[in-house]
């Protein structure tokens, strides 16, 4: 079975010949471990986005979406949210001006 390094984000190349083994290993992980892996992957994707590293962002996004799908199948939803240093008092535009 595929072993994940808990310090490395989840990535999937396109196509990824290891995807079936990776997904089997993901299905065996706890929700807490999947959430930790998602947060690590999300942080790496955010950093890649900041540095315009598009070559690496796509495999990271595939990893995030796979984690969201697997946890969703369990009824455990991971919502994608913008990562910020401090919460915004009004994150959505109100249309008032």
N, C-alpha and C positions, 0 to 999 in steps of 0.2 A: 504494500500500500504506500502511496505517496506520503512523504513526510514534509510538513511545512516548517520553515524556520520562522519562529515567532517574531523575529526582528526584521523580516523581509515582507514587503507588500505582495499581494496576490496579483499576478499578471497572467494574461492569456494572449499568446501570439495568434495570428490569423493566417492560416489555420494552425491549431495547436494540437500536435499528435498526442500530447500528454493530457489533454482535457478530460477524457473519461476517467483516468486514474486520479486526477486532481479532484474531480467532482465526487468520486466515491469517497475520497478522504474528507472532503468538506462535509458530506452528508453524515459522516461519523463524528464530527466535532460538535461540541455543546454550543448552545446559543451564545453564551458568554464568550467563548473562544471565537466564534464567528463574528461577533460584534467587535472584539478587539482587533481581529484581522481586517475587518471593514474599516475601522478607524485608522489603522496604520496605512491601509491602501488609499483611503480618502486623503490623508495628509500628504502622501507621496504624489497623488494626482494633483492636489492643490499646488504643491511646489512645482511640479512639472508645468502646470498652467501658468504660474507666475513667471517662469523662465522661458516660456514659449517652446518647451521641449515636446513638440507634437509627436515625435517618434516614440516617446515613452508614455505619453498620456493615454493613447488609445488602448494599449494592453492593460493599463491600470484601470481604465473605465470598464473594460470587459470584465476585469476581476470584480469590481464593485457591483456591476449589474448581476453577475453570477451569484455573488453573496446575497444580494437583495432577493433574487429569485428563490434561492434555496431557503432562506429564512422565511420568505413569504409563503412557501409551501407548508411550512410548519405553523403558520399563523403568527409569526413574529416578524413585524414589519420594521425595516430600517429605512427611515426617510432620509433622502439626500437633502442636506442643508448646507448653506454657505458657511464656510469656516471663517470666523472673524476673531480678531484679538479681543474685542469687547462687544457685547450685544448692542445692536442699534435700537434706539428708542422707537423708531418707526420703520421697520424693514420693508414695508410695502407702501407704494405710493397710494395716497388717498384720493387723488383727483382734485383735491382742493387747492386753490392757488391763490 
